[in-house]
Amino acid sequence: MKKKYLLLGSLAFSFYFSKAQKQDSTVQVDQTEIEFLYNHYLQDGDNSAVTGGRGTESLTVFGPSLNVVRRKNKNTYSFQAGVDVISSASTDNIDFVQSSASSRDNRVYTNIGYARNVKNSELILNTGAGFSMESDYLSFSYLLGMSKASKNGMQSFSAQIQYYNDDLRWGRLDKDFKRPVGLVYPVELRYKEWHVEYRRHSFNLNMGFTQVIGKRHVLGVFSIVAYQKGLLATPFHRIIFNDDSKAVEMLPDERLKGALAFKWNYFVGGRVVIKNTINGYHDSFDISGLSFENETAIKLNPRWVVLPGFRIFNQKGADFFAEYGQHQPSSRYQTSDFDLSSFRSFKINFGAKYAPYLKSKVPLESISLRYGYYQRSNHLDGHILSLLLRLNYDHNLR
């Protein structure tokens, strides 16, 4: 299910540095990192695509997750698992059996990964797989990648291929079915099958290059090319035409996306690091986006770091987007999903990280708390609060 809390900023992909780790062959690495993350997200708005571009977008998400990374010499194993508990007024309008049901939904997900440093080189190979399940989809993902650093550590290159196989039928988490039943349409439009396809295939190619310039600057260039085929529309999104007739959302069955990002990390001094990112985006739906993001880390003392930041984004929407009651019945494609519209958005966030002085036998590495506020020009706003607890076990010390 395409929840807006998962889509905030998704049309201008997020990029980050992916630098190969050069290990000293004389050091036997034996380390486990554990992260406990809790996200609490609140959203409000009045442009719900479920009800044709009007109606409440009120949403609350509770999202605990666990991430474990085990490093043993040249091998790295990773495991992630989490659940999102979603309370949404619009969920009342998409139940398969009746027009109004429980306003709560759940999403569960897990990912596993493996990486290995190739002997006597700066090359790291990695692979992984995962799945995600909600009431109206089941998704499997696979990835294969590599990263390569220069011998002096001044340059690095990374590449990764990802594949997602999504089944968009509803019923797996419903206590009365526990199996995929079919696509969910608005209750008044269930007199026929609007879509033949119920699967979606996605292929992503991610590449990145970083260059260290002196002692203070790191530059990076990152690209994403993505191709999707299958059911790209959301079948329970309503369309209200200008003659008051109704239909379900219709989108092309193929989508090609491309994004390019430039990143500059600047080490101002021993206490301040500034990270700036410019993202550009375009796709075959004729959607274009441009964003600028800043993340700053200010070290107050050995224990405390404050983390201010902001992001601004501007998007030009798809030609087949129109608001409630403005679509022509003769149009081939139509959507009233404001995620595909033209808009401007702004996000500001602030956080703090505390790293206590502890003896080596105590594994607590840091505690971080962050708050972010998101606002969009079409009257959507959101608040997110995140708490991260990070543990680090060095097995060589035990």
C-alpha positions in Angstrom: 0.0 0.0 0.0 1.4 3.3 -1.0 1.3 5.3 2.2 2.3 9.0 2.0 4.7 8.6 4.9 6.8 6.3 2.8 6.6 8.7 -0.2 7.8 11.9 1.4 10.6 13.0 -0.8 10.7 9.8 -2.8 10.6 11.5 -6.1 13.9 13.1 -5.5 15.9 10.0 -4.4 18.0 10.2 -1.2 21.8 9.6 -1.8 24.6 8.9 0.6 28.3 8.1 0.5 29.1 4.5 0.1 32.8 4.1 0.7 34.7 0.9 0.6 36.3 0.0 3.9 39.9 -0.8 3.7 40.9 -3.3 6.4 44.4 -3.8 7.8 45.3 -7.4 7.2 47.2 -7.5 10.5 44.0 -6.7 12.5 41.5 -9.5 13.2 38.1 -7.7 13.1 35.5 -9.3 15.3 32.7 -6.8 16.0 28.9 -6.7 16.3 26.9 -3.5 15.9 23.2 -3.4 17.0 20.8 -0.5 16.4 17.4 -0.1 17.9 15.3 2.5 16.0 11.9 3.9 16.8 10.1 6.3 14.5 6.8 8.1 15.3 5.2 9.9 12.4 2.2 12.2 12.4 0.6 13.6 9.2 -2.3 15.7 8.2 -3.7 17.0 4.9 -6.8 17.3 2.8 -6.0 15.8 -0.6 -6.5 12.1 -0.2 -6.2 10.1 -3.5 -8.3 7.4 -1.9 -11.3 9.7 -2.1 -10.5 11.3 -5.4 -8.1 14.1 -4.4 -10.2 15.5 -1.5 -10.5 14.3 2.1 -8.4 13.7 5.1 -4.8 12.5 4.9 -4.5 12.1 8.6 -2.0 9.4 9.5 -0.1 8.1 12.5 2.7 5.5 12.2 4.5 3.7 15.0 7.7 2.1 13.5 10.2 0.1 15.7 13.0 -1.7 13.9 16.2 -3.7 14.7 19.4 -3.7 12.6 22.3 -6.0 13.4 25.7 -5.9 11.6 28.3 -8.7 12.3 31.9 -8.2 11.1 34.2 -11.1 11.3 37.6 -10.5 9.6 36.7 -10.0 5.9 33.1 -11.0 6.2 30.1 -8.7 7.1 26.7 -10.1 7.8 23.6 -7.8 8.2 20.1 -8.3 9.4 17.2 -5.8 9.6 13.6 -6.3 10.7 10.8 -4.0 11.6 7.1 -3.3 11.7 5.0 -0.2 11.0 1.7 0.1 12.7 -0.4 2.5 10.6 -3.5 4.3 11.8 -5.2 6.2 8.9 -8.6 7.6 8.3 -8.3 6.8 4.6 -7.8 3.1 5.4 -11.5 3.0 6.3 -12.2 3.4 2.6 -10.2 0.6 1.1 -11.3 -2.6 2.9 -12.1 -5.4 0.5 -15.2 -6.7 2.2 -17.0 -3.5 3.3 -16.8 0.2 2.6 -15.6 1.1 6.2 -13.5 -1.2 8.3 -10.7 -0.9 10.9 -8.6 2.2 10.4 -5.4 0.3 11.4 -3.0 -1.5 9.0 0.4 -3.1 9.5 3.5 -3.5 7.5 6.3 -6.0 8.4 9.6 -6.2 6.6 13.1 -7.8 6.9 16.3 -7.7 5.0 19.5 -9.8 5.1 22.9 -9.0 3.5 26.4 -10.3 3.1 29.6 -8.5 2.1 33.1 -9.7 1.7 36.5 -7.9 1.3 38.3 -9.6 -1.6 41.7 -10.7 -0.4 44.6 -8.4 -0.9 42.5 -5.7 -2.6 40.2 -2.8 -1.7 37.3 -4.5 -3.4 34.1 -5.3 -1.5 31.4 -7.5 -3.0 27.9 -7.6 -1.4 24.5 -9.3 -1.9 21.2 -9.3 -0.1 17.5 -10.1 -0.1 14.4 -9.0 1.7 10.7 -8.9 1.8 7.9 -6.5 2.9 4.3 -7.3 3.5 1.2 -5.2 4.1 -2.5 -6.0 3.7 -2.5 -5.2 0.0 1.0 -6.2 -1.2 3.8 -8.6 -0.8 7.2 -7.5 -2.1 10.5 -9.5 -2.5 13.8 -7.7 -3.2 17.2 -8.8 -4.3 20.5 -6.9 -4.7 24.0 -7.4 -5.9 26.7 -4.8 -5.6 30.4 -3.9 -5.2 32.5 -1.0 -4.0 36.1 -0.3 -4.8 38.5 2.1 -3.0 41.8 3.3 -4.3 44.9 2.1 -2.4 45.4 5.5 -0.8 41.8 5.8 0.1 41.3 9.0 -1.8 38.7 7.7 -4.3 36.0 5.1 -4.2 33.4 3.7 -6.6 30.3 1.8 -5.9 27.6 0.1 -8.0 24.5 -1.9 -7.1 21.7 -3.6 -9.0 18.3 -4.1 -7.2 15.2 -6.0 -8.3 11.8 -5.8 -6.6 8.9 -8.2 -7.4 5.6 -6.9 -6.0 2.3 -8.6 -5.8 -0.4 -6.0 -5.1 -3.3 -8.3 -4.2 -5.1 -7.8 -0.9 -5.9 -10.3 1.9 -2.7 -11.7 3.4 -3.0 -9.9 6.8 -6.8 -10.1 7.0 -7.9 -12.6 9.7 -10.7 -14.0 7.5 -8.6 -14.7 4.4 -4.8 -14.9 5.2 -4.2 -15.3 1.5 -4.2 -13.0 -1.6 -7.8 -12.5 -2.8 -7.6 -9.8 -5.4 -7.1 -6.1 -6.1 -9.0 -3.7 -3.9 -11.2 -1.2 -5.7 -13.4 1.6 -4.2 -16.5 -0.1 -2.9 -18.9 1.6 -5.5 -16.6 0.5 -8.4 -16.3 -3.2 -7.7 -18.7 -4.2 -10.4 -15.8 -5.0 -12.8 -12.1 -5.7 -12.9 -10.4 -2.4 -13.8 -6.9 -3.9 -14.0 -5.8 -7.2 -15.5 -2.2 -7.0 -14.1 -1.6 -7.3 -10.3 2.2 -7.5 -10.3 4.9 -4.8 -10.5 8.6 -5.4 -11.4 11.2 -2.8 -10.6 14.9 -2.7 -11.5 17.3 -0.1 -10.1 20.9 0.6 -11.0 22.8 2.7 -8.4 26.3 4.1 -9.0 28.5 6.4 -7.0 31.9 8.0 -7.0 33.7 9.9 -4.2 36.9 11.9 -4.2 38.7 13.2 -1.2 40.2 16.6 -1.8 42.7 17.6 0.9 42.0 17.2 4.5 38.6 19.1 4.6 36.6 18.2 1.4 35.0 15.1 0.0 33.0 15.3 -3.2 30.6 12.7 -4.5 28.6 12.0 -7.6 25.7 9.5 -7.5 23.2 8.3 -10.1 20.1 6.1 -10.2 18.4 4.6 -13.2 15.2 2.8 -12.4 12.7 0.9 -14.7 9.3 -0.3 -13.6 6.8 -2.5 -15.4 3.4 -3.8 -14.4 0.6 -2.3 -12.3 1.9 1.2 -11.4 -1.5 2.6 -10.5 -3.0 2.2 -7.1 -6.3 0.5 -7.7 -8.2 1.9 -4.7 -7.5 5.5 -5.7 -10.6 7.1 -7.0 -11.0 9.4 -10.0 -13.9 11.9 -10.1 -14.5 13.2 -13.6 -15.9 16.7 -14.5 -19.3 15.1 -15.2 -19.4 13.5 -11.7 -18.8 10.0 -13.0 -16.1 7.8 -11.3 -13.3 5.5 -12.2 -10.1 4.1 -10.6 -6.7 5.5 -11.2 -5.1 4.7 -14.5 -1.3 5.1 -15.1 1.0 3.8 -17.9 2.3 0.3 -17.3 6.0 1.3 -17.7 8.0 4.0 -16.0 11.7 5.0 -16.5 13.3 7.2 -13.9 16.7 8.9 -13.7 18.3 10.9 -10.9 21.7 12.5 -10.4 23.1 13.9 -7.1 26.1 15.9 -6.2 27.4 15.8 -2.6 29.9 17.9 -0.8 31.2 17.1 2.7 33.1 20.0 4.3 35.1 19.5 7.5 35.1 23.0 8.8 37.2 22.1 11.8 37.5 19.7 14.6 34.0 20.4 15.7 31.8 21.0 12.6 31.0 18.8 9.5 28.7 20.2 6.8 27.1 17.9 4.2 25.4 19.4 1.2 23.5 17.5 -1.5 21.9 18.7 -4.7 19.5 16.1 -6.3 18.0 16.3 -9.8 15.2 13.9 -11.0 13.2 13.2 -14.1 11.0 10.3 -15.3 8.9 9.2 -18.2 5.7 10.5 -16.5 7.2 13.9 -17.3 7.8 14.5 -13.6 10.9 16.5 -12.7 12.3 17.4 -9.3 15.2 19.4 -7.8 16.2 19.5 -4.2 18.9 20.9 -2.0 19.7 19.3 1.4 22.0 20.3 4.2 23.0 18.2 7.2 25.4 19.6 9.8 27.1 18.0 12.7 28.4 20.2 15.5 30.5 18.6 18.2 30.0 20.5 21.4 32.3 18.2 23.5 33.4 14.6 23.4 29.9 13.5 24.5 27.5 15.7 22.7 26.8 16.4 19.0 23.9 18.5 17.7 22.5 17.7 14.3 20.6 20.6 12.5 19.5 20.3 8.9 17.0 21.2 6.2 15.8 20.2 2.8 13.9 22.1 0.1 12.3 20.5 -3.0 10.5 21.6 -6.0 8.5 19.2 -8.3 6.9 19.6 -11.7 4.0 17.2 -11.8 2.7 14.7 -14.4 0.6 15.9 -17.3 -2.2 13.4 -16.5 -2.6 14.7 -12.9 -5.8 16.8 -12.2 -7.6 17.7 -9.0 -11.0 16.5 -7.9 -13.6 16.8 -10.6 -11.3 18.1 -13.3 -10.5 15.0 -15.3 -12.0 14.5 -18.8 -13.8 11.1 -19.1 -12.1 10.6 -22.4 -8.6 10.8 -21.0 -6.5 7.6 -21.2 -4.5 8.1 -18.0 -5.6 10.0 -14.9 -4.6 10.4 -11.3 -5.6 12.7 -8.5 -2.6 11.6 -6.3 -0.9 14.8 -5.2 2.4 12.9 -4.9 2.4 13.2 -8.7 1.4 16.8 -8.8 3.4 20.0 -9.0 4.4 21.2 -5.5 7.1 22.7 -3.3 8.2 21.2 0.0 10.4 22.1 2.9 11.7 20.0 5.7 13.6 21.2 8.8 15.1 18.8 11.3 17.1 19.0 14.5 18.7 16.3 16.6 21.3 15.5 19.3 23.6 12.6 19.8 25.0 11.6 23.1 28.1 9.3 23.4 28.8 8.4 27.0 32.2 7.8 28.5 31.9 4.1 29.3 34.3 1.3 30.0 35.0 -1.1 27.1 32.9 -3.9 28.6 29.8 -1.8 28.3 28.6 -1.8 24.6 26.5 1.4 24.5 28.0 3.6 21.8 25.5 6.4 21.4 21.9 7.6 21.8 20.4 9.9 19.2 17.1 11.8 19.2 15.9 13.6 16.1 12.8 15.7 15.2 11.7 16.7 11.7 8.9 18.9 10.4 7.8 18.5 6.8 5.5 20.9 4.9 4.2 20.8 1.3 2.6 23.6 -0.7 -0.6 21.6 -1.2 -1.3 21.7 2.6 0.3 18.5 3.6 2.4 18.5 6.7 4.1 16.0 8.9 6.1 15.5 12.1 8.6 12.7 12.7 10.4 11.8 15.9 13.2 9.2 15.8 15.1 7.6 18.7 18.2 5.6 17.9 20.1 3.4 20.3 23.4 2.1 19.0 25.4 -0.7 20.7 28.9 -1.9 19.6 30.4 -5.2 20.8 34.1 -5.6 20.2 34.6 -9.4 20.7 38.4 -9.0 20.8 38.0 -7.3 24.2 35.9 -10.0 25.8 
